Amino acid sequence: MILQDPIQVIVWDCLNNYEYDNAIFLAERLHAEVGSEETAFLLGTCYYRAGRVNEAHHLLQNISLTLPQSRFLLAKCAIELKSYKDAEVILGTNMDIVASEFGEQAPYALQLLAKIYNITERRNKAADAHRKALSLNPFMWKSFSQLCNMGEKVEPHQVFHHSNTDFSFGVSTLVNLVSNSENISFVNSNIPNNTSLNTNVTPNNVSSKTPMTMSTSITPEPHAPVKRMHSVFSGMAPIPFSPSFGMLPMDESPVLYTPTLTDANEQKALPKIVNSLRAQMGQLKDAVFSPAPRCTLGPAPRRSSRLFSNNNSSYSVKENNKSPSRKFVAPKSPSRKSKQRTAKNIKTNPVETNERAKSIETVTPAITPKNSNAVALLNLLKELGEAYKALSFLDCKNAIKLFQEIPTKQLASPWVQTMIARAHYELAQYETAAKVFAEIRKQHPNRTEGMDIYSTCLWHLQREAQLSALAQELVELDRNDSIAWLAAGNCFSLHKERETALKFFKRAVQINPDAAYAHALLGHEYAAAEETDKALASFRTAVSIDPRNYVAWFGIATVYARQERWKASEVHIRRALAIHPHSGVLRCQLGVAQAALGKMDRALATLERAVALDTENPLCRFHRASVLLRAGRPDDAIDDLSHLKNIAPRESLVYYLLGKAYNKIGNPHMALMHFSWATDLDPKGTGGHIKEGFDPSKQEDTPERAT
């Protein structure tokens, strides 16, 4: 094949090889010479990939855009520059029109639209856009995860579902690997002297019409013999096992078939051409790392229908041409003799003819669930979707169970292990979560996802050395990662260095202003430093970014509790409980607020459930003992406090409450002894409050001391 536009091909080749400076230089020369929308899109793509978003936005903004690819790129630039209104205008607001105008890019355009809606707090529209994207392409995992994070009821078995109808997105993506690959060799084993024809297929030399039909079944027949497998991404090396997806059957010989002139006039050539394409798809190397967009822009037909064209004169070969370097020939209409031979074949072998007819009856490629390994991927996404949905709704025990039931190879992946560790963290099982995170850190030392949660686990476990080492490693790994500064902030918070901790939390927020968890940690640090106004501002920012961030709702409730605004505290803690109903800490805080409002029966019932949810949490038992003491049940309070004395033997407030309980039951000797121990542990009386909560029993101190 003759390349239609060598400069564009060279630019894409530079982009695929990460030579952005060279690509920009050549694209600028091309755009200065031609000045079309296509060359502007090419130059804008170069700018965008090189991180020069402002230049890409300025370039595309100043021309009239008609091609959907150009509009999509301009919208991405506008979103990164936080021009959300302009991006929405560029994409459009009617989702059906967006789906029709952007073609195969429609799911991604809808994701951009959902991002705009979410940032501008139009979350219902954001959910609709994500659902529309999933309906167009069930492999859009990001849309599914976003719906779960938003608290939307989405069923994985309905989203990742393969019906009996034709499924086209999988093959479209697979054919895209062919159209975007750098080097594809068509080797003709039937040419004398084993002459080979090497052809470069680039995004530019793919035309818009096809003179032939093709079948796209990529799996062997049900009763075919078992074949060796090779990876789509790893060339022709045989794989000793049979994964459930990601593999294509490998023929005995990797040499592809290219029809000769004689074969091109026979109907038998068509299945051979199809087989050659199937095998070629398996030979693609690094195609997944070179997602260069097509140069043929605009609402064009499917890529599969543009693989071959009879418009380009370079594709045709005259019948008497004896050149050893033959071009790939589209089959011509058979001659009369050929038609007669075909008719004979129909009479003698109708089964073979029917199979041929089935293989060429459609131009549009389609993968059906029965013959596609995409079904295996959908089944895996369905399993992962069920587990992720449970985790998103904080049904953590069920989430852990579902994650552990997935295939072993997927279970060992760092993402799945991170989700399991996060589930243990949400259950306040910090020891188990820390072990899982430590193993992830050992196997993948450069991975930062979830390390902010790991640092919080170490903060709860009071492991100063491990937290300090983690923070230092993360900061050295990437100083522009907000997760690294969150770990550093947790480290200094554990050392009670409030100013330094606040500085690092502010740095994390500065790097990633959309990180709700970073704002929540900053708010808690402000609260610990008694800066309540700034704490409330940080918590409210976190809630505006993510309304389901229960940590921020809990932070607002604790601030109001310290201000003794118990009614407001109860309202906000109920908001947190609506998000995380299985949290013993949240239910404990609700019990404290109810007790302060005089609702003793409700408070005791709430605290009983909190202890049942989290039996190992001493805070729940402490507050239950406090409420029992105020409710006139000192014996029951002594049971809880005695248990706490064994768990936290150096907590002065436990001994203080034990002294009050013994005093109420008429045992002054034990009361004085526990008061003495409390004074020894805290001579200055600074331990009047537990750091995590408020002691309601102190409201009885004034009348008792007056007597």
N, C-alpha and C positions, 0 to 999 in steps of 0.2 A: 504494500500500500504506500502511496505517496502522501506525505504529511501536508495537510492543507495550509497550516499556518505554523511554521517552525518556531517563530518567536514566542507565541503563546505556549507551545509545548515546552520550550526551554524554560519559560517562567514557571510553569507548573512543576517542572522537574526540579527547579531550584527550591520551590516551596516544599516539595516532598522531601528534599534533602536538607531542609532547615537552613538554606542559604538565603536568608531574607534580604540582606543588603543587595546581593546580586539580583535577586528577583525584583526588588523595588527599582533598581537602576534600569533594568531591561523593560519593565512594565511602564515606567515613566517615559522611556523612549518611544514605546509603542503607542501610548496614549497621546503623546505630543504629535505623533505622525498621523494617527487615525482619528482620535477624538470621538469615538463612539461610546455608547452606553456599555457595550461589552468590554471594551478596554478599560473603561472607568471602573467597572465591577472587578476586573482582574487587578488593577492597581489598588483599589480599595481593599481587596482581599489580602494583598501583600502588606499594606499598611496595618490592617487589623491583626494579622498573625504576628507581625513584628512588634505589636504593642503600641502602635502609633494610632490610637483610636480617634483622637481629635482630627488628624489629617484625613483618615478614612471618612469620618462623618462630614467634614467640610467638603470633600471631593464629591460625595454622592448627594449631598444636600443641595448643591448648586447646579444640578442637572435634572432634567425631566426624566423620571424613572417610569418605565413601562414593564420591565421584566420583574417577575416575582423574586428572583434571586437577589437582584439589586435592592429591592425593597426590604427583603429579609435582613440583608447585611446592614442596611442603614438603620433598621429598627434595633438590631443588636448594639450598634454603636450608640444610638440614642439612649438605650437603657443603661449602658455602662457609664454614660455621661449624665445619668439621672434626669434626662429629658423625657419623662414618662408620658406626658401628654402628646408630644410629637411622635413618640414610638407608637402610641395607640392609634393616632391618625394614620400613620404609615401602614400599619397592619390591617386596620379596619376593625369595626366593632361587631359586625354580623359574622358569627362563627361559621355559618353555612357557606357564606361567600368566601371567607378565609380558606375554608377547606377546599373549595373548588378552584380558587385562584392560585394557591400555592402548590397544588399538586402533591408530589411526594414530600415536599417540605412542610405540608400542612400541619402534621403533628407537632413539629418543632416550632412553627409559627404560633400555634395555639398554646404551646408551653410558654413562649414569650409573652403572649397576651395574658395568660394566667399569672405570670410573675408581676406584670403591671397591675393587674387587679388586686393581687395580694398586697403589694406595697402601698397601693392607694386605698386599702381597707375596704375593698369590694369583694369580700371573700366568697359570697355566693356565686358571683360571676367567675371568680377564679376556679371554684370547684367545677362549674359547668364547662369551662375551657379544658380543664384536665380530663374530665370525663369524655369530652369530644375527642381529644387527642388519643385517649385509650381506645375509643371506638374505631378510630382510623388505623391504629397500630397497637396491638396488644403488647408489644415489646417495650413500650414506653414506661419503664419501671419508675422513672423519676416522677411521672404524673401519678402513678399509684401511691408511691411513698408520700408525696405531698398531700394527697387526699387523706391518707391515714393520719398524717401529722396534723391536719386541719380538723380531725375528729369526724370526718365524713364516713358514713356507713357505706362501705364499698366491699363487695363480695369477690374474693379472688377467683372462685370457680366460675364466675360470670365474666370477669375481666379477661383472664387468661384462658379463654375457651376457644376450642377449635370445632367449628361446626362441620357439617358435611358439604358445605359450599366450598368453592375454590378459595384458596388463600394466596394472595398475591404479594403481600409485603415482604415475605421471606425471600421469594425469588427475585424481587426487585432489588433487594439489598445484595443478593448474591451476584446478580448480573452487574450490579454497580462495581463489584470488585473487578470484574473483567474490564469494564469501561474505564476504570481509574488506575488500572495496573500499569506499571512502567514498561515492562518488557514481556510480551507474550509471543512465544515461538510456535508457529504452525509448521510442523515438520512432515513432509510428504515421504512416506516410506515406499511409495510405489513409483517414484521418479527414478529413472536409471541412474546408476552410479551413486545412489543414495544421496542425491542433491537435496539440500535443505533450504527452506525459505524462511528467513527470519523477518518478522514483521513487528513493528512498533505500533501498539495501539495506545493512543493518548486520548484525553478528554476532548481534543479538538477534531480528530479525524473520524469521529462517530457521526454518521449522517442520520437523517431523520426518516428514511424510508427503508423498507426491507423487501426484497424480491422473493424471500423464501420463508417458510414456516419452520418452527423448531419446537421440539418437546423439551420440557425442563424437568422431567423426573430425575432426581439425583440419587435415588436409593435403588438397590438391586431389587429384582422381582422377588415375590414371596418365596417361590420355590427354587430360586437360583442358588448355586453353590456359594458357600461362605467365602468371601474375598478378604484379602488383607485391607487394612484401613490406613489412610494417611490423613494428617491434619490439614485443614484448610489454610492454616497459617504457617506450616512447617515444611513445605515442599513435599518431596516424594518419599521421605524416610518412613518405612513401615512402622506401624504402631502395634505392639504385641498384644494389646487388649482392645476391647470394643466399647468405647464410651457411648453414652446414651445420645450424645449430640456433638456437633463440632467436627465430625469426621465424614469423609467421603470415601466410597469404595475405590480401591486402586487396582487397575488392570495389571495383567502380568507384565506388560511392557509400557513404559511411560511415554513412548514415542507416539505422537498424535497423528491422526489421519487427516490428510488433505486430499480432496478428490482430484483425479485427473480429468482431462477433457472428456474422455469416454464415459467415465463414471458419472460425470456431472450430468450427462444426458439420461441417466438411469434413475429410476425412483429409489433404487437401493442406496444411492449415495446419501440420501437425506438422513436416515438413521445413523450412518457412519459419521456424518458431520456433527450430529447431535452428540454422539458419544465422544467425539474429539473435544467438543466444548465442555462436556461434563468433566473430562479428565483434566482439561486446562484449568478449570476453576480450582481444582485441587492443587495445582502447581503454583498458585499465586503466593508469593513471598512478601511479607511485610505490607500487604495491601491494607490491612487494618490500620496501619500507622501512616497512611498517605491518603487521607480523605479529601483529595483535591476535587472541587466541584466541577461540574461539566462546563465546558466552554460554549456548548450550544445552549444558549439561554432561552428564556421565554417558556411559555406553556407548551413544551414539546411532548411528543408521544413517549411511551415507556422506553427505558434504555434498551431493553431487550429487542425492541422493534427498530433500533437504530444501529444494531451491531454490524449489519451489512447493508450495503446500498448499491443500487444499480445506476445511480445518477452520476457517480464519479467515473470518469473514463478510465481511471487507473485501475479500476476493479475488473475491467473486462479484458479478455484475451482472445485474439482472433484464433480461429480454428487451426490455421496453418502455422502458427507461431511455434517455433521449435526452441525458443530460448530456454536454457536450463533454469533460469530464474523466473519461474512461472508465477503469475499472480493468482490470488485466491479467486476462483471463478464461481459465480452463481449459476445454478443449473438452468440451462435454456429449455425451452419447450421441446419435447422429444419429437423426433422425426416420425414419418409414417411407419418406418420399420420398427422404430422403438415402440410406437403405439401398438403395433401388432404384437410385438414381444410382450408388452405389458398386458395386453388382452389375453394372451395365452397363459401368462402367469396367473391372471385372475381366475381363469378356468381351472388350472391345475392345482393351484395352491391358494385357496381363498382365505385360509387362516392367516398366512403371512401378509396378504394384501390388507386384510382388516387391521392387522397390527400397524402396518405402515400408515394407513389412513388415520388411525387414532393418534399416531405420533406427529402428524402434520396438519391436523384438522383445525388447530387454533394458532393464531399469530400471537395473541397476548399470553405470556407465560403464566402458569398458575401451579402452585404446589398444593396438593390435596393432603389432608391430614394422614391419610393412609400411607403415603409414600414419602413423607417428609420427616427428617430428623428435627425440624422445627417443633414438631409436636412434643418431643422429649423435653425441649427447652421450655415450652409452655407448661408442661407438667411440673417441671422444677420450679418455675416462677410461681405456680399455683401453691406449691408447698411453702416456698419462702414467703409468699404473700400472706398466707394464713398465719405464719409465725410472726411476721412483721406487724400485721394488723393487731395481733394480741399484745405485742409489745407497745405499740403506739397507744392502745387504750389501757396500758399499764396493767394488763392481766398477765403479770410477769411469770407466775408459776406455769401457766399454760404455754406461754411463749417459750420458756426454757425447754419444756417437754417437746414442743413442736420443732424447735430448732435441732434438738438432739435426735430427731427421727429422720432427718434428711440424709441423703447418701453420705458416706464417709468422707469422700474427697471434698465435697462441698462443706461438710462440717468442719474440716480442718482448715478451711480458708480463713484469713484474718478478719474478713467482714463478718462472717457468721460468729466467730469467737468474740468479736467486739460486741455484737448484739447480745450474746449470752452474758457477757460480763456486765453490760448495761442493765440487763434484767435483774441480775443479782444486786447491783447497786440500788435499783429502785425498790428492792425488797429490804434494803438496809443490811444486806449480807455483805458487808464491806470486806471481810476477810476473804471470802470466796471470790468476790469480784477482783480484788487486788491480785490474787493468784493467777486468774485468767489473764488479766492485763499484763502481768509480769511475763507470762509465757508468750503472749503476743509480742511484747517488747523484745524478748530474747530472739524470737524467730524473725521478726521484721523490725530491726532497730531504726529504720528510717521512716517508719509509718507513724503519723501523728494523729490520725483519726481516733477519737475516743480517749486520748491522753489527758484531756481536761477532766473527764470523769475519773480517770485513774488518779489524778492528783487530788481530787476531792476525796476519794476513798482513803488515800494515804493521810489526808488531813484529819478525817474522822478517826483513823486508827492511831493518830499521834506519832507517826513514823517520820521523824524529822530527817534522819540521814537519807532514807530512800527518796523522800520527797525533794530534798535538796539536790540529790544526784539526778533525779528525773528532770527537774527544772533546768539545771545546768546543761544537760545533754540536749534538751529540746531547744533551748536558746542558741546553743552552738550550731544545731542542725539548721535552723532557719529563724533568723531574727525578725522576719516579716510575717511570721505565723502567729496569729492571735492566741492559739492554743498554748504556745510556748510561754507567753507572758501570763496567761491564766495560771499555769503551773507555778511560775515564779511568784505570782501574787499569793497563791495558796501557801507556798513555802514560807514567805515572810509573815503571812497571817498567823501561821502556826507558831512562829517565834514571837508573836505579839508586837511586831514592828509595823504598826498601823500605817504610818506615813509611806513607808516603802511599798507596802502591799497595795495601798491605794494608787500609788504611782504606776505600778505594773498593771493593775486592773484597768486603769485609764488608758494605758498604752494598748492593751488588748482591744478595748472598745474603739480606740482610734483606728486601729488596723482594720477591724471588721465591725462597722457600726450596726450591722444587721444581726449580730450574734446575741440572741436574747439571753443565753446563759451567762455571757460575759457581763451584761448589764445587771443580771440578778446577783452575781457574785460581788460586783461593785457595790450594789445596794446593801448587801449583808455586811460588807466591810465598813461602809458608812454607818450602819446601825450599830456595829460593835464600837465604833469610834464616837458614838453619841451624836452624830450629825444626822438627825432624823429627817430634816427637810430634804437634804441631798439623797438620803436613802430612799425616801418615798419617790423622788423624781426618777431615780434609777430603776426602781421596781416598776413604775408606771411605763417607762420606756420599754422595758422588757415585755410587759403585758401587751403594749401596742404592737410590738413586733410579732409576738407569738401569744395569742390569747389563751393557749393551753399550757403555758409555762407555770406550772403549779408552784414552783420554787419562788417565783416573784409574788404570787398571791399570798403565799405563806409569809414572805418577808413583810408585805404590807400589814398582815394581821399581827405579826409580832411587834411591829413599830407602834401600832395602835394599842396593843396590850401594854407596852411600856408607858404609853401616855395615859393609861387607864381609860381608854375609849373602848369599852368592852363590847358595846353593841356593834360598832364598826368592825372591830376585830372578829366578832362572830360571823358577820356577813362575808368578810373576805376569806375567812378560813373555810367557810362552806363552799365558796367558789373553788378553792383549791381541792377540797374533798370531792367535788363533783367531777374533777379531772382525774384524781388519784384516790378512789374510794378504799383502796387496800393498804393505805399508809397508816401505820400506828402512830407516827409522830404527828401527822396532821389531826388525827382524831383526838390525840392527847391535848393538843392546843385548843381544839374545840371544847373539850371538857373543862379546861381551865377557864375559858371565857364564860361558859355556862355557869360554873361555880361562882365566878365573880359577879354574875348577874343574879345570883340567888336561886338558880335552878338546880338544886342539889340532886334531885332524883335523876334528872336528865344528865347531869354531869357525871354521876356515878355510873349510869348505864353506858355513857359514851366512853368513860375511862376503862370500864370492864371490857368493852369491845376492843379498845386500843391495846390493852394488855394481851388479849387473846390473839390479836393480829401480830403483835411483836413481843413475844414473851421475854426476849433477851434484852429489851431496851429498858435500862434503869430509870429513864426519865418518866416513862408511863407509870411505873410502880410508885415513883416518888410523888407524882401529882395525885395518884389515887389515894395514897396514904394521907396526903394533905387534906383532900376533900373528906375522906373518912373521919379524920380528926375534927374537922369543922362540923361534920354531920353528927357528932356525938358518938362515934364508934371507935374509941381509942384502941380496943383490943385488936380489931381488924387492922387498924393502922400500924400497930406494933408488929404484926406478922409481916406486912410489906416492908417496913423499915428495917426489921432484923435481916430480911433477905438482902436488902440493899446494903446493909453494913458489911455483908460478906463480899458483895460485888465491888463496892466502892469504899474501902475501909478508911480512906483519907478525906472523905467528903464531910466537912464540918456541919453542913446543914442537916444531914441525915441524923447526926447525934443530937443536934438541937431539937429536931422534931421528936426524936425518941424521948428526950428529957421532958418535953411538953406532954407526950402521951402517958408516960409513967406518972407524971404529976397529976393528970386527970383521973387516973385509976387509983390514986391514993398511995403511991409508992414513992415517997420523997427521997429515999436513999438512992434508988436507981435513977431518979430524975436528976439529982445533984451530980451523980457520977457522970451521966451523959452530957450534962451542961459543962462539966469540967473538961471532958474530952473535946467537946466542941471548941472551947476556949483555947485549949492547947493547940489544936489544929489551925485555928484562925484567931490569933491573939488580938488583931486589930478590928475584927468583926467585918472584914471586907467580903467574906463569903456569904453574905446574906441572901444572895440570889444564885441560883444555878445559871450558868451562862446561856443555856438554851431556852429557859422559860422563866415564868413568874410564879412566886409562891403565894397562893391565895390564903394560906393559913395566917399570914401576917396581918390580915385585916382584923383578927381577934386580939392582936397584941395590945392595942390601945386600952380597951376596957380591962384586960387582965392586969396590965401594969398600973392602971389607975387604982385598982383595988389593993 
